[in-house]
Amino acid sequence: MPFRLLNSRMVEAQVVPGQRLFSQRGAMLAYKGEVSFTPSITGGQGGVMGMIGRRIANEATPLMTVEGSGTVMFGHGGHHVHVIDLNGDTLYVEADRLLAFDGTLQQGTMFMGSQGGVMGMVRGQVTGQGLFTTTLKGHGSVAVMAHGGFIELPITGKRPVVVDPQAYVAHRGEVRNKLSAAIGWREVVGRGSGEAFRLELSGNGTVYVQASEEKL
């Protein structure tokens, strides 16, 4: 895997001839070797439909292609970084959370309503993440950003994991989500007040949660 954490806010990537990485534009902090950086229109293998979906939702995140031979250090906005290794499974993550990822991963765009019906769309609006989310599938690594660090919560069996929607970062595996209103829930167990929503995830996989309710 090409990514190595240098500290909680920076990763180092090994760039190998014949292979490529994608990263957010402006995320390169330093590099060594013969490395080239090229703006990427589609941001990977999502194809035209993936790009159109993001344009409609106004959620396109500019990416650049990284190729050559050398070492590149990435970081962005002082956000905390977490490296997720995929082994043929799928990661569901917002495009603006992506710091860098393997070019071998297949990128797509999923309509939020397709994983949770109408409530999936509501979740997109409540979290501020919009109606589309990015999918990355295959074998490779992804460097993801968040506020205040990450925790990984396993999702197993029928007992759901309940997450504050605004602390949700990403999930992987065969996971179903359900957003439900909970009057006063945040007053008791969260940091907000009044009517709130809670996100229930069930199935088998992992959910990544940040220690903050702030958007990137």
N, C-alpha and C positions, 0 to 999 in steps of 0.2 A: 504494500500500500504506500502511496507517495507522500502522505502527510504525517508530520511529526509536530506535536505541540512544543513550542519553545517556552511559552508561559501561558497563563490563562487567557491571553488576548492576542496571541500571535501563533501562526503555524508556519512550518517550513515544508516546502514541496520539492520533491526530486523530479526534475523534468528529464525525460529519457527520449533519445532520438526515435522517431517513428510513432511516438505517442503524444497525446495532447491533453491539456487541462483547460477548464473554463473557470474564470473568476469574475467577481464584480469589477467593473472598471474603476480604477483609482484605488484598488485594494493592495496593489503591489507596494511593499515597503522598501525592499532591497533585493538584489539578485546577484549571483555569481555565475560566470560561464557565458556561453553563447545562447541566449534566450531571446525569442521574439514575442511581441505582444500585438495582437491584431483585433480590432473591433469585431464582435460577432453579432450578426443581425438576428439570427434565430435563437442564439444561445444554446446550441447543441443539436440534439437529434429530435427535437419536438416537431419539426416539420412546419409546413405552412399553417395548418389548422391550429397547432399549438400557439403559434405566433398571433394568429387572428384572434383567438380566444383572449389572449392577454391584452391585445390592443383594444378590444371591445370593452374589457373591464378596466382599462387604463391602469394595468398592473405590470406593464413591461419593466423589467429591470435590466439596464445595460450591462452586457457581459463582454469579456474579451477572451480570445483564444491564446493560450500560452503554449509555445512549442520550442524545441531546441534541445540543448544539453546543458544542464546546470542545476542550480538551487535557487528557489524563489521564496522570499518571506512575505506572508500575507497578513493583513490586519485591516480593520475598518472601524472608524468611529470610536475606538476604545472599547468595543463590545467584547463580551466574553465569547470564546470560541470552543466548540466541541466537535470532535471528529467521530463520525459514524461510519462504520465499515459495513457495506452491504454484501451479502452472499447469495445473490440471486433473488432477493426479495425486493419490495418496493418501499420507498420512503415518500411520505406525503409532507411537503414543507412549503412555506410561502417563499416566493422568489426573492424577496428582499432579505430573507434570512440566510441565503446562500452566499458564503464567502468564496468558496472554490470547490470544484468537484472533478472527478475523473471524466475524461472525454469518452471513455468506454461505456459509461452509463447511458441508458436510453432515457431521454427526457420527454415528458408529455405534460399536458394540461388537463386537469379534471374539473368538471363543473361541480361545485360544492353540493348542489341538490342531488347529484347522483349517488352520494353516500350519506343518506339521511333525509331524502325527500325535501319538503319545504323547510323543515327545521335545519337542514344543512345550509340552506340559503340564509336563514335567519342567523345561524352561527357566524357566517361570513360577515354579516353586517354588524353583529354584536362585538366581534373581536376586532373589527376594522380591517380584516384581511381580504374582504371582497368576496366575489362569487366564484372565483377560480383559485385553484391551488396547483402547485407544481408537483409532478411525480418524477422520481428518479429510480430506475430499475436496472438490476444487473449485478455485476461483481465489480466493486470498486469502493472508493472512499469519498465522503462528503464532509466538508468543513462548514458547520452551521453556526450562526451568531445568535446571541440572546443578551438580555439585560441581567446582570447580577449572577450569572452562572447557571448551571444546569443540574437537574436531577433526572435519572432514568427510572421510570416506574414500570415494572412488568405487568402485563395484562394477561390473565389466565382464566380459563373457565367462564362460568356464567356470572361471577361476581364482578360488577363493573368498577372501574377506577373513575372517581369523580374529580374533575379538574376545574378550576376557575378558567373560563374561556379566554380571558385576557392574559393568563399565564401560560397558556398552551403554545408550544413552539412547533412540534412536528410529531408524527407517529409513523410506525412501520408495522408490517405484518397484516394478518387477516383480522382487521379491527372494524367494528361498527361503532358509529357515534350517534348520540342522541342528546339534543339540547332541550332542557326543560327549565321553566320559570320556577323560581323559589322565592316567595315573598319573605323578605327579611333575612334570607340566607347569609348574605354578606355581612349583615350587622352582627351576626353571631360568630361566624367562622372565617369571614374574609375581611377585607380592608375597606369595602365600600359601604353603601347604605341604601336602604329602601329596596325596591324590587330588583332582583338580580337573576342571572341565568347560571346554570351549572351544566357542564359538559360531561356526559357519562360515556365512557369508552369500554366496550366489552369485546370478547373474542380472545385471540392469541396474538400477542405482539408486545410492543413497547411504546410508551408515550414519553415525550421529552418536555419538561416543564421548566420555565425560567423563574428566577426569584424576584419577579417584578411584574407589574401589570402594564408597563410602558411598551409602546410600539417602537420599532426601530425607525 
